Amino acid sequence: MTHLKRYPLTRLKIDQSFVRSAATNREDKAIVRAIAYLGKTFGLETTAEGVETPELHAMVCNKGCNEAQGYLYGKPMPAEAFGRQFITRGMVAAQRERAAI
């Protein structure tokens, strides 16, 4: 907790061990809510790790998390595959938009 005041933090991450069981465990849900509240109070972004279902996504958003990570959004992949899937596709879409103007 001391680090929240000492270091120039911009983000708090909520560990997946709390997030994954927050839907069924009231103590973990309270931890998620408390960390999200701390983030908001300190002006920090809050990221929930381990979001794997739409229900968990809705819960962490409802508790005040700004961002979420987990298999719900995508599986781990090699950097080369990520580039082909997201960067190249985004560049092609941007070129199409410019051509349409």
PyRosetta script that sets phi, psi and omega in degrees:
from pyrosetta import init, pose_from_sequence

init()
pose = pose_from_sequence("MTHLKRYPLTRLKIDQSFVRSAATNREDKAIVRAIAYLGKTFGLETTAEGVETPELHAMVCNKGCNEAQGYLYGKPMPAEAFGRQFITRGMVAAQRERAAI")
pose.set_psi(1, -31.6)
pose.set_omega(1, 179.0)
pose.set_phi(2, -61.1)
pose.set_psi(2, -33.6)
pose.set_omega(2, -178.8)
pose.set_phi(3, -63.3)
pose.set_psi(3, -26.8)
pose.set_omega(3, 178.6)
pose.set_phi(4, -60.6)
pose.set_psi(4, -30.6)
pose.set_omega(4, -179.4)
pose.set_phi(5, -94.3)
pose.set_psi(5, -30.7)
pose.set_omega(5, -172.5)
pose.set_phi(6, -84.2)
pose.set_psi(6, -38.9)
pose.set_omega(6, -171.9)
pose.set_phi(7, -102.8)
pose.set_psi(7, 151.0)
pose.set_omega(7, -179.9)
pose.set_phi(8, -79.0)
pose.set_psi(8, 70.5)
pose.set_omega(8, -179.4)
pose.set_phi(9, -77.5)
pose.set_psi(9, 152.1)
pose.set_omega(9, 174.6)
pose.set_phi(10, -123.0)
pose.set_psi(10, -11.2)
pose.set_omega(10, -173.4)
pose.set_phi(11, -151.6)
pose.set_psi(11, 144.1)
pose.set_omega(11, 169.1)
pose.set_phi(12, -112.0)
pose.set_psi(12, 137.3)
pose.set_omega(12, 175.5)
pose.set_phi(13, -112.2)
pose.set_psi(13, 133.0)
pose.set_omega(13, 178.0)
pose.set_phi(14, -96.7)
pose.set_psi(14, 119.7)
pose.set_omega(14, -175.0)
pose.set_phi(15, -60.4)
pose.set_psi(15, 143.7)
pose.set_omega(15, -178.3)
pose.set_phi(16, -60.5)
pose.set_psi(16, -24.6)
pose.set_omega(16, 179.1)
pose.set_phi(17, -63.7)
pose.set_psi(17, -29.4)
pose.set_omega(17, 175.6)
pose.set_phi(18, -84.0)
pose.set_psi(18, -41.9)
pose.set_omega(18, -174.3)
pose.set_phi(19, -66.0)
pose.set_psi(19, -47.3)
pose.set_omega(19, -174.6)
pose.set_phi(20, -60.2)
pose.set_psi(20, -33.9)
pose.set_omega(20, -178.4)
pose.set_phi(21, -101.3)
pose.set_psi(21, 3.4)
pose.set_omega(21, -177.6)
pose.set_phi(22, -64.1)
pose.set_psi(22, -25.5)
pose.set_omega(22, 180.0)
pose.set_phi(23, -71.0)
pose.set_psi(23, -24.1)
pose.set_omega(23, -176.5)
pose.set_phi(24, -119.7)
pose.set_psi(24, -10.0)
pose.set_omega(24, -175.7)
pose.set_phi(25, -120.2)
pose.set_psi(25, 115.6)
pose.set_omega(25, -174.3)
pose.set_phi(26, -66.8)
pose.set_psi(26, -30.5)
pose.set_omega(26, 177.9)
pose.set_phi(27, -66.9)
pose.set_psi(27, -43.2)
pose.set_omega(27, 178.3)
pose.set_phi(28, -66.9)
pose.set_psi(28, -36.7)
pose.set_omega(28, 176.4)
pose.set_phi(29, -62.3)
pose.set_psi(29, -39.7)
pose.set_omega(29, 178.3)
pose.set_phi(30, -65.8)
pose.set_psi(30, -36.7)
pose.set_omega(30, 177.6)
pose.set_phi(31, -65.8)
pose.set_psi(31, -44.4)
pose.set_omega(31, 177.6)
pose.set_phi(32, -59.3)
pose.set_psi(32, -46.7)
pose.set_omega(32, -179.6)
pose.set_phi(33, -62.1)
pose.set_psi(33, -42.5)
pose.set_omega(33, -178.0)
pose.set_phi(34, -66.9)
pose.set_psi(34, -42.2)
pose.set_omega(34, 179.3)
pose.set_phi(35, -67.1)
pose.set_psi(35, -41.3)
pose.set_omega(35, 177.4)
pose.set_phi(36, -61.9)
pose.set_psi(36, -39.7)
pose.set_omega(36, 178.3)
pose.set_phi(37, -65.7)
pose.set_psi(37, -43.0)
pose.set_omega(37, 176.3)
pose.set_phi(38, -58.5)
pose.set_psi(38, -45.2)
pose.set_omega(38, 178.7)
pose.set_phi(39, -58.4)
pose.set_psi(39, -46.5)
pose.set_omega(39, 179.9)
pose.set_phi(40, -63.0)
pose.set_psi(40, -44.0)
pose.set_omega(40, -178.8)
pose.set_phi(41, -63.1)
pose.set_psi(41, -38.6)
pose.set_omega(41, -179.4)
pose.set_phi(42, -87.7)
pose.set_psi(42, 0.5)
pose.set_omega(42, -179.7)
pose.set_phi(43, 72.7)
pose.set_psi(43, 31.4)
pose.set_omega(43, -179.0)
pose.set_phi(44, -107.6)
pose.set_psi(44, 149.4)
pose.set_omega(44, 170.6)
pose.set_phi(45, -71.1)
pose.set_psi(45, 150.4)
pose.set_omega(45, 178.8)
pose.set_phi(46, -126.9)
pose.set_psi(46, 125.3)
pose.set_omega(46, -179.3)
pose.set_phi(47, -115.4)
pose.set_psi(47, 126.7)
pose.set_omega(47, 176.0)
pose.set_phi(48, -94.0)
pose.set_psi(48, 125.8)
pose.set_omega(48, 177.9)
pose.set_phi(49, -94.8)
pose.set_psi(49, 152.5)
pose.set_omega(49, 173.6)
pose.set_phi(50, 81.2)
pose.set_psi(50, 25.7)
pose.set_omega(50, 178.2)
pose.set_phi(51, -80.8)
pose.set_psi(51, 115.8)
pose.set_omega(51, -174.1)
pose.set_phi(52, -121.5)
pose.set_psi(52, -7.2)
pose.set_omega(52, -179.3)
pose.set_phi(53, -134.8)
pose.set_psi(53, 156.0)
pose.set_omega(53, 175.0)
pose.set_phi(54, -58.7)
pose.set_psi(54, -32.2)
pose.set_omega(54, 179.3)
pose.set_phi(55, -65.5)
pose.set_psi(55, -42.9)
pose.set_omega(55, 176.4)
pose.set_phi(56, -65.1)
pose.set_psi(56, -38.8)
pose.set_omega(56, 177.5)
pose.set_phi(57, -58.4)
pose.set_psi(57, -49.1)
pose.set_omega(57, -179.6)
pose.set_phi(58, -62.1)
pose.set_psi(58, -40.1)
pose.set_omega(58, -178.2)
pose.set_phi(59, -65.2)
pose.set_psi(59, -47.4)
pose.set_omega(59, -177.4)
pose.set_phi(60, -68.3)
pose.set_psi(60, -34.2)
pose.set_omega(60, 175.7)
pose.set_phi(61, -65.5)
pose.set_psi(61, -42.6)
pose.set_omega(61, 179.3)
pose.set_phi(62, -63.3)
pose.set_psi(62, -31.8)
pose.set_omega(62, -179.6)
pose.set_phi(63, -82.3)
pose.set_psi(63, -7.4)
pose.set_omega(63, 174.2)
pose.set_phi(64, 108.3)
pose.set_psi(64, 10.1)
pose.set_omega(64, 177.8)
pose.set_phi(65, -73.4)
pose.set_psi(65, 137.9)
pose.set_omega(65, 179.5)
pose.set_phi(66, -81.2)
pose.set_psi(66, -31.8)
pose.set_omega(66, -176.0)
pose.set_phi(67, -139.7)
pose.set_psi(67, 162.8)
pose.set_omega(67, 176.3)
pose.set_phi(68, -143.6)
pose.set_psi(68, 150.8)
pose.set_omega(68, 176.6)
pose.set_phi(69, -129.6)
pose.set_psi(69, 149.7)
pose.set_omega(69, 175.1)
pose.set_phi(70, 155.4)
pose.set_psi(70, 176.6)
pose.set_omega(70, -177.2)
pose.set_phi(71, -63.1)
pose.set_psi(71, -19.5)
pose.set_omega(71, 176.4)
pose.set_phi(72, -59.1)
pose.set_psi(72, -33.1)
pose.set_omega(72, -175.3)
pose.set_phi(73, -97.4)
pose.set_psi(73, -24.4)
pose.set_omega(73, 179.1)
pose.set_phi(74, 168.9)
pose.set_psi(74, 152.8)
pose.set_omega(74, 179.0)
pose.set_phi(75, -93.9)
pose.set_psi(75, 156.1)
pose.set_omega(75, 175.7)
pose.set_phi(76, -58.5)
pose.set_psi(76, 144.3)
pose.set_omega(76, 179.2)
pose.set_phi(77, -150.7)
pose.set_psi(77, 157.1)
pose.set_omega(77, 176.5)
pose.set_phi(78, -61.9)
pose.set_psi(78, 152.1)
pose.set_omega(78, -178.4)
pose.set_phi(79, -56.8)
pose.set_psi(79, -38.4)
pose.set_omega(79, -179.3)
pose.set_phi(80, -62.8)
pose.set_psi(80, -42.8)
pose.set_omega(80, 178.3)
pose.set_phi(81, -66.5)
pose.set_psi(81, -39.7)
pose.set_omega(81, 177.0)
pose.set_phi(82, -59.7)
pose.set_psi(82, -45.3)
pose.set_omega(82, 179.0)
pose.set_phi(83, -59.2)
pose.set_psi(83, -44.8)
pose.set_omega(83, 179.3)
pose.set_phi(84, -64.3)
pose.set_psi(84, -42.5)
pose.set_omega(84, -174.2)
pose.set_phi(85, -75.7)
pose.set_psi(85, -39.4)
pose.set_omega(85, -172.0)
pose.set_phi(86, -110.7)
pose.set_psi(86, -47.8)
pose.set_omega(86, -175.4)
pose.set_phi(87, -72.9)
pose.set_psi(87, -51.4)
pose.set_omega(87, -179.6)
pose.set_phi(88, -62.0)
pose.set_psi(88, -44.4)
pose.set_omega(88, 179.5)
pose.set_phi(89, -61.4)
pose.set_psi(89, -40.6)
pose.set_omega(89, 178.7)
pose.set_phi(90, -66.1)
pose.set_psi(90, -37.8)
pose.set_omega(90, 178.5)
pose.set_phi(91, -66.6)
pose.set_psi(91, -40.3)
pose.set_omega(91, 178.8)
pose.set_phi(92, -64.4)
pose.set_psi(92, -43.1)
pose.set_omega(92, 179.3)
pose.set_phi(93, -63.6)
pose.set_psi(93, -40.6)
pose.set_omega(93, 178.9)
pose.set_phi(94, -64.7)
pose.set_psi(94, -39.2)
pose.set_omega(94, 178.2)
pose.set_phi(95, -64.7)
pose.set_psi(95, -39.3)
pose.set_omega(95, 178.3)
pose.set_phi(96, -64.4)
pose.set_psi(96, -41.4)
pose.set_omega(96, 179.5)
pose.set_phi(97, -63.4)
pose.set_psi(97, -44.0)
pose.set_omega(97, 178.9)
pose.set_phi(98, -63.8)
pose.set_psi(98, -38.8)
pose.set_omega(98, -179.6)
pose.set_phi(99, -67.1)
pose.set_psi(99, -30.1)
pose.set_omega(99, -178.5)
pose.set_phi(100, -76.4)
pose.set_psi(100, -16.6)
pose.set_omega(100, -176.2)
pose.set_phi(101, -79.6)
pose.dump_pdb("model.pdb")
